Amino acid sequence: RRFHQRALIWDLEETRALLDLLKDERIFKAIESVRTREIYHEIAERLRQAGFNRDWNQIRGRVKNLKFSYKKARALHEEH
């Protein structure tokens, strides 16, 4: 069950809502710190208020995925 929850696909609206929250410098810096569970709980609550139901672990996974995708795209762009 837990794996199934993490495997749910994020739609574009959810991703945009998450990225809007990451624009907040305080949140963005907190994610880069060592202790992040609290900030992911805060993000989950804010997304819940916006109508999206994601737990902190799903959000953490999505942020990691977005970072990886960004770094990969940037490296490909720099090659060309």
Backbone as CSV, one residue per row, in Angstrom:
resi,resn,N_x,N_y,N_z,CA_x,CA_y,CA_z,C_x,C_y,C_z
1,ARG,0.823,-1.200,0.000,0.000,0.000,0.000,0.861,1.256,0.000
2,ARG,1.868,1.268,0.811,2.714,2.451,0.893,3.390,2.747,-0.451
3,PHE,3.881,1.698,-1.131,4.505,1.905,-2.438,3.496,2.479,-3.420
4,HIS,2.276,1.964,-3.391,1.241,2.436,-4.307,0.991,3.927,-4.123
5,GLN,1.002,4.395,-2.890,0.770,5.822,-2.643,1.889,6.665,-3.241
6,ARG,3.129,6.203,-3.118,4.246,6.970,-3.656,4.276,6.927,-5.171
7,ALA,3.733,5.876,-5.753,3.801,5.698,-7.196,2.737,6.497,-7.951
8,LEU,1.814,7.129,-7.247,0.783,7.897,-7.921,1.410,9.018,-8.749
9,ILE,0.927,9.170,-9.946,1.459,10.174,-10.862,0.981,11.567,-10.454
10,TRP,1.893,12.500,-10.490,1.563,13.896,-10.193,1.063,14.539,-11.481
11,ASP,-0.067,15.215,-11.400,-0.528,15.918,-12.591,0.099,17.313,-12.639
12,LEU,-0.117,17.983,-13.744,0.512,19.282,-13.964,0.096,20.313,-12.921
13,GLU,-1.182,20.312,-12.536,-1.656,21.279,-11.533,-0.978,21.077,-10.192
14,GLU,-0.826,19.818,-9.775,-0.160,19.523,-8.508,1.300,19.962,-8.552
15,THR,1.963,19.676,-9.655,3.364,20.045,-9.797,3.530,21.558,-9.778
16,ARG,2.649,22.249,-10.459,2.720,23.727,-10.446,2.482,24.285,-9.052
17,ALA,1.533,23.707,-8.325,1.267,24.151,-6.952,2.502,23.931,-6.078
18,LEU,3.153,22.778,-6.256,4.376,22.494,-5.500,5.471,23.483,-5.865
19,LEU,5.659,23.731,-7.150,6.697,24.672,-7.579,6.411,26.085,-7.069
20,ASP,5.140,26.464,-7.014,4.794,27.776,-6.454,5.217,27.873,-4.995
21,LEU,5.039,26.790,-4.249,5.464,26.785,-2.849,6.986,26.849,-2.744
22,LEU,7.675,26.199,-3.666,9.138,26.193,-3.628,9.731,27.555,-3.996
23,LYS,8.926,28.424,-4.555,9.400,29.782,-4.846,9.643,30.568,-3.569
24,ASP,8.979,30.153,-2.482,9.188,30.784,-1.182,10.616,30.463,-0.735
25,GLU,11.438,31.480,-0.604,12.853,31.292,-0.303,13.071,30.525,1.001
26,ARG,12.221,30.765,1.996,12.347,30.070,3.279,12.145,28.569,3.097
27,ILE,11.140,28.198,2.316,10.864,26.781,2.073,11.979,26.171,1.239
28,PHE,12.399,26.859,0.209,13.445,26.340,-0.664,14.736,26.084,0.109
29,LYS,15.127,27.024,0.960,16.341,26.854,1.765,16.175,25.733,2.777
30,ALA,14.984,25.608,3.354,14.738,24.562,4.356,14.862,23.173,3.740
31,ILE,14.451,23.024,2.490,14.547,21.732,1.813,16.010,21.324,1.637
32,GLU,16.878,22.287,1.486,18.302,22.002,1.306,18.997,21.678,2.620
33,SER,18.322,21.865,3.749,18.943,21.605,5.039,18.908,20.116,5.366
34,VAL,19.527,19.750,6.465,19.621,18.348,6.860,18.281,17.808,7.345
35,ARG,17.578,18.554,8.156,16.298,18.107,8.705,15.166,18.703,7.891
36,THR,14.521,17.856,7.105,13.528,18.388,6.188,12.112,17.876,6.433
37,ARG,11.954,16.874,7.276,10.626,16.283,7.457,9.585,17.333,7.849
38,GLU,9.950,18.246,8.719,8.998,19.273,9.163,8.545,20.167,8.009
39,ILE,9.493,20.548,7.160,9.128,21.427,6.047,8.250,20.683,5.038
40,TYR,8.504,19.398,4.841,7.649,18.625,3.943,6.244,18.459,4.519
41,HIS,6.148,18.366,5.833,4.821,18.336,6.464,4.092,19.663,6.223
42,GLU,4.822,20.758,6.327,4.232,22.075,6.066,3.767,22.188,4.608
43,ILE,4.587,21.728,3.691,4.218,21.761,2.275,2.979,20.903,2.041
44,ALA,2.935,19.716,2.661,1.775,18.833,2.516,0.507,19.530,3.001
45,GLU,0.599,20.248,4.105,-0.574,20.960,4.635,-1.004,22.065,3.674
46,ARG,-0.042,22.794,3.143,-0.386,23.860,2.198,-1.011,23.302,0.923
47,LEU,-0.491,22.176,0.441,-1.086,21.545,-0.738,-2.489,21.037,-0.426
48,ARG,-2.676,20.519,0.793,-4.014,20.057,1.205,-5.005,21.222,1.175
49,GLN,-4.561,22.373,1.641,-5.412,23.565,1.631,-5.741,23.989,0.201
50,ALA,-4.850,23.674,-0.721,-5.073,24.009,-2.134,-5.872,22.926,-2.855
51,GLY,-6.209,21.842,-2.123,-7.050,20.806,-2.708,-6.319,19.570,-3.207
52,PHE,-5.045,19.440,-2.865,-4.262,18.287,-3.301,-3.914,17.440,-2.093
53,ASN,-4.062,16.129,-2.227,-3.835,15.236,-1.104,-2.550,14.434,-1.311
54,ARG,-1.464,14.928,-0.784,-0.160,14.260,-0.849,0.452,14.246,0.542
55,ASP,1.117,13.130,0.877,1.796,13.099,2.173,3.227,13.606,2.011
56,TRP,3.889,13.810,3.121,5.215,14.422,3.095,6.211,13.593,2.297
57,ASN,6.074,12.271,2.352,7.017,11.405,1.658,6.822,11.470,0.138
58,GLN,5.587,11.586,-0.300,5.318,11.744,-1.729,5.899,13.061,-2.233
59,ILE,5.774,14.091,-1.429,6.300,15.411,-1.803,7.822,15.364,-1.875
60,ARG,8.435,14.736,-0.882,9.889,14.604,-0.876,10.359,13.876,-2.135
61,GLY,9.669,12.809,-2.493,10.024,12.057,-3.699,9.870,12.895,-4.954
62,ARG,8.810,13.696,-5.012,8.585,14.545,-6.188,9.660,15.619,-6.300
63,VAL,10.040,16.203,-5.181,11.088,17.221,-5.195,12.403,16.598,-5.658
64,LYS,12.730,15.427,-5.151,13.954,14.747,-5.580,13.923,14.468,-7.080
65,ASN,12.775,14.009,-7.569,12.620,13.717,-8.988,12.774,14.981,-9.831
66,LEU,12.175,16.070,-9.381,12.287,17.332,-10.116,13.731,17.824,-10.158
67,LYS,14.437,17.712,-9.038,15.842,18.120,-8.998,16.670,17.285,-9.964
68,PHE,16.462,15.969,-9.936,17.205,15.068,-10.818,16.928,15.400,-12.279
69,SER,15.661,15.586,-12.615,15.285,15.895,-13.998,15.891,17.219,-14.450
70,TYR,15.889,18.197,-13.557,16.466,19.505,-13.883,17.964,19.380,-14.157
71,LYS,18.667,18.672,-13.262,20.111,18.523,-13.434,20.442,17.764,-14.705
72,LYS,19.661,16.753,-15.027,19.874,15.974,-16.242,19.644,16.841,-17.482
73,ALA,18.550,17.609,-17.491,18.244,18.472,-18.631,19.313,19.556,-18.788
74,ARG,19.765,20.084,-17.683,20.791,21.126,-17.740,22.102,20.567,-18.300
75,ALA,22.468,19.363,-17.865,23.698,18.747,-18.364,23.588,18.473,-19.864
76,LEU,22.444,18.013,-20.330,22.250,17.785,-21.769,22.326,19.087,-22.546
77,HIS,21.746,20.121,-21.980,21.778,21.432,-22.639,23.213,21.962,-22.739
78,GLU,23.986,21.769,-21.690,25.371,22.258,-21.697,26.240,21.477,-22.677
79,GLU,25.878,20.210,-22.942,26.639,19.409,-23.918,26.492,19.972,-25.320
80,HIS,25.337,20.506,-25.608,25.058,20.995,-26.962,25.260,22.452,-26.994
